[in-house]
């Protein structure tokens, strides 16, 4: 019989791999949608809807999936979830009309619900003082967004966009089987049979759930929205080809996923409140800089007109995005440290709700990015919107979490004296 330590890390490794593949599939239309935009003659708003459709369904299923995980265990729920997406992924290559891609996108989007399954599943295999790091390692599967940006353009360059769903369907099936054979189930990790669906939903009355949802809609929703939008942004703003644009966009997506484990460690070490607070300030600075559009000005001087150009070149733009990606990675982990601290017995239900809020943010943002671009013609309007959301978040956090900050400092001081 395998030791408890082996089971812990086998569950963590197999779950993280599975989540990475699920996230890769979830983000596929952010790249595949670019040739489809030309093929179907879509405007910017329609492209935003196409890219975000999987995010909608993946968000809506997070609450029931989290509750089912509490009730039945993460192993069976995640395995069935992954299998349910294989056929819809494969069918995408046969779609020819816009509505067909939207419908298939909704079914593919179920893969995005894997987060609210894996988070409580992994967390319960580790003691509380290591749950932040464990959930951070699992959450590093967000890097599937970057994997998609490396893999999909290469496949499209070699065999066209229709090959992408064929390859992704095969990868999803193989990953589901690997997960089943290398994961474990512990009956002690499921809710008792006397706990009903309604009982688990009662936790939603707690105002802390909605506070954490607001944070997550910024750090995760913003990450998803930008991951879907940035490849196209690089193509339009800087004139790169698809492969180069996807590679540069991965400079945001990769740290935004992989470094989530560091966010888990920081949350364990410094506390969820302090970590999240500094994340918001870093994002405030980044989005302020990114919001400035490419600007040409003519200044009248004593020697005559003088032309000035202001704007970020692609190198500086990518560097600031890289920093924003790191901050979002840390923030995604710190929000779930709040949940593991405050809702030990209902991690699945609460993570489902918070994940829903973040996912809905990721669904709405690409649509709003497209609408703003159609309305203003300014590509950096996407970052102006993100800057506004962070401003609201900082104000709300300041007034909502003052008492929590004092409680957290008191708890850490008491633990240090022991």
C-alpha positions in Angstrom: 0.0 0.0 0.0 1.3 3.4 -0.9 2.4 5.7 2.0 0.4 8.8 2.9 3.3 11.1 1.7 3.4 9.4 -1.7 -0.4 9.7 -2.1 -0.2 13.4 -1.2 2.3 14.2 -3.9 0.9 11.8 -6.4 -2.5 13.6 -6.0 -0.8 17.0 -6.3 1.3 16.1 -9.4 -1.6 14.4 -11.3 -4.1 17.1 -10.4 -1.7 19.9 -11.5 -1.0 18.2 -14.8 -4.7 17.7 -15.4 -5.5 21.3 -14.5 -2.8 22.5 -16.9 -4.3 20.6 -19.8 -7.8 21.7 -18.9 -6.7 25.4 -18.8 -4.9 24.9 -22.1 -8.1 23.7 -23.7 -10.1 26.4 -21.9 -8.0 29.1 -23.5 -7.7 27.6 -27.0 -10.1 30.0 -28.8 -7.9 32.9 -27.7 -5.4 31.7 -30.4 -7.6 29.6 -32.7 -10.2 32.4 -32.8 -7.8 34.7 -34.7 -8.0 32.9 -38.0 -11.6 32.2 -37.3 -12.2 36.0 -37.0 -11.0 36.4 -40.6 -12.8 33.3 -41.8 -16.2 34.3 -40.3 -15.8 38.1 -40.9 -16.2 39.0 -37.2 -15.9 42.4 -35.6 -13.9 43.0 -32.4 -16.9 42.5 -30.1 -17.9 39.2 -31.8 -14.4 38.0 -31.5 -14.4 38.8 -27.8 -17.7 36.8 -27.4 -16.2 33.9 -29.3 -13.0 33.8 -27.3 -14.9 34.2 -24.0 -17.7 31.7 -24.5 -15.8 28.7 -22.9 -15.1 30.9 -19.9 -18.8 31.5 -19.4 -19.8 27.8 -19.1 -16.6 27.0 -17.2 -17.5 29.6 -14.7 -21.2 28.7 -14.2 -20.4 25.0 -13.4 -17.8 25.9 -10.7 -20.4 26.1 -7.9 -22.0 22.7 -8.5 -18.7 21.1 -9.2 -17.2 22.5 -6.0 -20.2 21.1 -4.0 -20.0 17.7 -5.7 -16.3 17.6 -4.8 -17.2 18.1 -1.2 -19.8 15.4 -1.4 -18.3 12.7 -3.7 -14.6 13.5 -3.7 -12.4 15.2 -6.2 -11.0 12.1 -8.0 -14.2 10.9 -9.6 -15.6 14.4 -10.3 -12.4 15.6 -12.1 -12.1 12.3 -14.1 -15.7 12.5 -15.4 -15.4 16.2 -16.1 -12.3 15.7 -18.3 -13.9 12.8 -20.2 -17.0 14.9 -20.9 -15.0 17.5 -22.9 -13.2 15.1 -25.2 -15.9 14.8 -27.9 -16.8 18.5 -28.0 -13.2 19.4 -28.4 -12.9 17.0 -31.4 -16.1 18.2 -33.0 -14.8 21.8 -33.3 -12.9 21.0 -36.5 -16.3 20.3 -38.2 -17.9 23.6 -37.3 -18.4 26.1 -40.1 -20.8 28.8 -38.7 -20.4 31.3 -35.9 -23.3 29.9 -33.8 -21.8 26.4 -34.1 -18.5 27.6 -32.6 -20.3 29.3 -29.8 -22.3 26.1 -28.9 -19.2 23.9 -29.0 -17.3 26.6 -27.0 -19.8 26.2 -24.2 -19.2 22.5 -23.9 -15.4 22.9 -24.2 -15.7 25.4 -21.4 -16.6 22.7 -18.9 -12.8 22.1 -18.6 -12.6 25.4 -16.8 -14.6 24.1 -13.9 -11.7 21.8 -13.1 -10.2 24.5 -10.8 -13.1 24.3 -8.2 -12.7 20.5 -8.2 -8.9 20.3 -7.9 -8.5 23.1 -5.3 -10.4 21.4 -2.4 -9.3 17.9 -3.6 -5.6 18.9 -3.3 -6.0 21.1 -0.2 -7.5 18.3 1.9 -4.5 16.1 1.4 -2.2 18.6 3.2 -2.0 20.1 6.7 -3.3 23.6 7.1 0.2 25.2 7.3 1.1 23.7 3.9 -2.3 24.2 2.1 -1.4 27.6 0.7 1.7 26.2 -1.0 -0.1 23.1 -2.2 -3.0 25.1 -3.7 -0.4 27.4 -5.2 1.4 24.5 -6.9 -1.9 23.2 -8.2 -3.0 26.6 -9.3 0.2 26.9 -11.4 -1.8 24.8 -13.9 -3.0 28.3 -15.0 0.2 28.1 -17.1 -1.9 26.1 -19.5 -2.7 29.5 -21.0 0.9 29.9 -21.9 1.2 26.3 -23.1 -1.7 27.0 -25.5 0.2 30.0 -26.9 3.2 27.9 -27.6 1.5 24.8 -28.9 -1.5 26.0 -30.9 0.4 28.4 -33.2 2.9 25.7 -34.0 0.2 23.2 -34.9 -1.6 25.9 -36.9 1.5 26.7 -38.9 2.1 23.0 -39.6 -1.4 21.8 -40.4 -4.0 24.6 -40.1 -6.3 25.5 -37.2 -8.5 22.3 -37.6 -5.6 20.2 -36.4 -5.6 22.0 -33.0 -8.9 20.4 -31.7 -7.8 17.0 -32.9 -4.6 17.2 -31.0 -6.2 18.7 -27.9 -8.9 16.0 -27.8 -6.3 13.3 -27.8 -4.2 15.1 -25.1 -7.3 15.5 -22.9 -8.2 11.8 -23.1 -4.7 10.7 -22.3 -4.4 13.1 -19.4 -7.7 11.9 -17.9 -6.5 8.3 -17.9 -3.2 9.3 -16.4 -5.0 11.2 -13.6 -7.2 8.2 -12.8 -4.3 5.8 -12.4 -2.1 8.2 -10.4 -4.6 9.8 -8.1 -6.3 8.5 -4.9 -9.6 8.9 -3.0 -9.8 9.3 0.8 -13.4 8.9 2.3 -12.4 11.2 5.1 -12.2 14.1 2.7 -15.9 14.1 1.7 -18.8 15.8 3.5 -21.0 13.5 5.6 -24.1 12.1 4.1 -26.3 14.2 6.4 -25.0 17.4 4.8 -27.4 18.5 2.0 -26.9 20.7 -1.1 -28.9 23.4 0.6 -26.7 23.2 3.8 -23.6 23.7 1.8 -25.1 26.7 0.0 -25.8 28.5 3.3 -22.2 29.5 3.5 -23.0 32.0 0.7 -24.7 34.2 3.3 -21.2 35.0 4.7 -20.1 38.4 3.4 -16.5 37.2 3.3 -17.4 35.0 0.4 -18.4 38.0 -1.7 -15.3 40.0 -0.6 -13.0 37.2 -1.8 -15.1 36.9 -5.0 -14.4 40.6 -5.7 -10.7 40.1 -5.3 -10.6 37.0 -7.5 -12.6 38.7 -10.3 -9.6 41.1 -10.6 -6.6 38.8 -10.3 -8.1 35.7 -12.0 -10.7 37.3 -14.2 -8.2 39.8 -15.4 -5.6 37.1 -16.1 -8.1 35.1 -18.1 -9.4 38.1 -20.0 -5.9 39.3 -20.9 -4.7 35.8 -21.8 -7.5 35.6 -24.3 -6.9 39.1 -25.7 -3.2 39.7 -25.8 -2.2 37.6 -28.8 -4.6 39.6 -30.9 -3.4 42.8 -29.2 0.2 42.2 -30.3 -0.9 41.4 -33.9 -2.9 44.7 -34.1 -0.8 47.1 -32.1 2.7 46.0 -33.1 2.2 44.1 -36.4 3.7 40.8 -35.3 2.7 37.5 -37.0 0.6 35.1 -35.0 3.5 32.9 -33.8 5.5 35.8 -32.5 2.5 37.5 -31.0 1.5 34.3 -29.1 5.1 33.9 -27.8 5.2 37.5 -26.5 1.7 37.1 -24.9 3.0 34.0 -23.1 5.4 36.3 -21.3 2.3 37.4 -19.4 0.5 34.0 -19.2 3.5 31.9 -18.1 4.5 33.7 -14.9 0.8 34.4 -14.2 0.4 30.6 -13.9 3.7 29.0 -12.9 4.5 31.5 -10.1 1.2 30.9 -8.3 3.1 28.5 -6.1 5.2 31.4 -4.8 2.0 33.2 -4.0 0.9 30.3 -1.9 4.2 30.3 0.0 4.0 34.1 0.6 0.4 33.7 1.8 1.6 31.0 4.3 4.5 33.2 5.4 3.1 36.7 5.5 -0.6 36.2 5.6 -3.3 36.5 2.9 -4.2 40.1 3.7 -0.8 41.7 3.3 0.0 39.6 0.2 -3.2 40.6 -1.5 -2.9 44.2 -0.6 0.5 44.6 -2.2 -0.6 42.7 -5.3 -3.3 45.2 -5.9 -0.8 48.1 -5.6 1.6 46.5 -8.1 -1.3 46.0 -10.5 -2.4 49.6 -10.0 1.0 50.8 -11.2 1.3 48.3 -14.1 -2.1 49.1 -15.6 -1.6 52.9 -15.2 1.5 52.6 -17.4 -0.1 50.2 -19.9 -3.2 52.4 -20.3 -1.3 55.2 -22.1 -2.0 54.9 -25.8 0.5 55.5 -28.6 0.4 59.3 -28.9 1.7 61.8 -31.4 1.9 65.4 -30.4 3.2 68.6 -32.1 4.5 71.2 -29.7 4.9 74.8 -30.8 8.4 76.1 -29.8 10.3 79.3 -30.4 12.1 77.4 -33.2 9.0 76.1 -34.8 6.8 72.9 -34.5 8.4 70.0 -32.6 6.9 66.5 -33.0 6.8 64.2 -30.0 5.9 60.5 -29.7 4.9 58.9 -26.5 4.0 55.2 -26.0 5.5 51.9 -25.0 7.5 49.9 -27.5 6.9 46.2 -27.6 9.8 45.4 -25.2 8.7 47.8 -22.5 5.1 46.7 -23.0 6.0 43.1 -22.5 8.2 43.8 -19.5 5.4 45.6 -17.7 3.0 42.8 -18.6 5.5 40.3 -17.2 5.4 42.1 -13.8 1.6 42.2 -13.9 1.5 38.5 -14.6 3.7 37.8 -11.5 1.4 40.0 -9.4 -1.7 38.2 -10.6 -0.1 34.8 -9.9 0.6 35.8 -6.3 -2.9 37.3 -5.9 -4.7 34.2 -7.2 -3.0 32.1 -4.5 -3.5 34.6 -1.7 -7.2 34.8 -2.2 -7.5 31.0 -1.8 -5.4 31.1 1.3 -8.2 33.3 2.7 -10.7 30.5 1.8 -8.6 27.6 3.3 -8.2 29.6 6.5 -11.9 30.6 6.9 -13.9 27.8 5.3 -12.0 24.5 6.1 -15.2 22.4 5.9 -16.7 24.1 2.9 -13.7 24.7 0.7 -15.4 23.2 -2.4 -18.6 25.2 -2.1 -16.8 28.5 -1.4 -14.1 28.0 -4.0 -16.8 27.3 -6.5 -18.5 30.6 -5.8 -15.2 32.5 -5.8 -14.1 30.7 -8.9 -17.4 31.6 -10.6 -16.9 35.3 -9.8 -13.4 35.1 -11.3 -14.5 33.2 -14.3 -17.4 35.6 -15.0 -14.8 38.4 -14.9 -12.8 36.5 -17.5 -15.9 36.0 -19.6 -17.0 39.7 -19.6 -13.6 41.4 -20.0 -12.8 40.2 -23.6 -16.3 41.3 -24.7 -15.8 44.7 -23.0 -12.3 44.9 -24.5 -13.8 44.4 -28.0 -16.7 46.8 -27.4 -14.3 49.5 -26.2 -12.1 49.0 -29.2 -15.0 49.2 -31.6 -16.2 52.3 -29.8 -13.0 54.2 -29.3 -10.5 52.7 -31.7 -7.9 52.8 -29.0 -6.4 49.4 -28.2 -5.0 50.4 -24.8 -8.6 51.1 -23.6 -8.5 47.4 -22.4 -5.9 48.4 -19.9 -7.8 51.6 -19.0 -10.7 49.3 -18.0 -8.4 47.1 -15.9 -6.9 50.1 -14.2 -10.4 51.2 -13.2 -11.2 47.8 -11.7 -8.1 47.8 -9.6 -8.8 51.3 -8.3 -12.3 50.2 -7.2 -10.7 47.1 -5.6 -8.2 49.1 -3.6 -10.8 51.4 -2.2 -13.1 48.5 -1.3 -10.3 46.5 0.2 -9.2 49.4 2.4 -12.6 50.0 4.0 -13.7 46.3 4.1 -10.6 44.7 5.5 -9.3 47.1 8.1 -10.7 44.9 10.9 -9.4 41.7 9.2 -5.9 43.2 9.0 -5.8 43.8 12.7 -7.1 40.3 13.4 -4.5 38.7 11.2 -1.7 40.6 12.8 -2.9 39.6 16.3 -3.1 35.9 15.2 0.4 36.0 13.8 1.7 37.6 16.9 0.1 35.0 19.1 1.5 32.2 17.0 5.0 33.7 17.2 4.8 33.7 21.0 4.1 30.0 21.2 
